[in-house]
Amino acid sequence: MAHPRLEALTHEAITRAAKHLAPGDIRKWSVVVDGREFPVKQLVREAANQLQTKDSPVTPADLTAHDAVRYLKRHGFADAVRYQE
């Protein structure tokens, strides 16, 4: 079952998180938000953890890169997701 914070994500929450986040190292999957490129897991996890909820924080173990890509596509970032070999 998906983490409640991940299920509560919105496009706005992801965009808001990207504004103040320093991009980490990109391995394979990335997403471009407002001209800045982020690792998908980093951005989705940060956006979920910034939500005002009493649920436990999302940890790296709660989320795979494919999960993160799915959440990003669900919230309108399909054209911004990139795969790097």
N, C-alpha and C positions, 0 to 999 in steps of 0.2 A: 504494500500500500504506500502511496506517495506521501511524503511529508506534508503536513497541513500548510506550512508556510509556502511551499512550492505551489500548492494548489491555489493559494490566495494571490499569487503574483498577477500583476497587471502591466500593461505597456508602460504606463506612467511610472510605476515603481522601478522598472528596469532602466528607463531613461534617467530618472532621478539619481539612481545609484551610479550610473556612468559618469555623471557630472563631477563627482567628487572622488572618484576611484582612480588610483594610479594603476595603469595596466601592468599585469604580471607577464611572465614569460609564456609565449604561445608555443604549444607543442604541435597540435594538429588542427584543432577546431578553434575558430575565432569568430568574433562578431564585430562589426563596425557600427558604432553609435555616435552620432554627431561628429563624424570624422575621426574618431579615435578607435583603435582596435584593441579588443580585450579577449583573453581566453574565455570561452563560453562558461565553463564551470565557475570561474572567479566571479564573473558578472552576475550570473543567476544566483549564486549563493549569497553574494553581498546584497543584492536586491531583496531576496527573501528574508534575510536577517535584519534588514532595516524596517520591515513591516512592523507596525505596532500590534503585537499579538502576544499572548501568554504562552504560546507554544515554544518548545525548546528550539535553540538555534539549529540551523542546517549545518551539518558538518560535511567534509569531503566524502565521507563514507555514505552519505545520504543521496549522492548525486553522481551519475556517470556523465561523460561528455555527451553521449547520445541522448540522455534525459534532458540535459541543458539545451541541446539543439532543439529538441521537441518543444520545450517551454518557450524558447525564443521564437520559433516558427508560429506557435499557437498565438503569440502576442504581437504578431505583425513584423517580425524581424527576418522573415524567410530570405529576402533578397540581400540581407546584410551578413548572413552566416557564410563562412568560408572554410574550406578544408584544405590543409596544406600537407603535402606529402613529404 
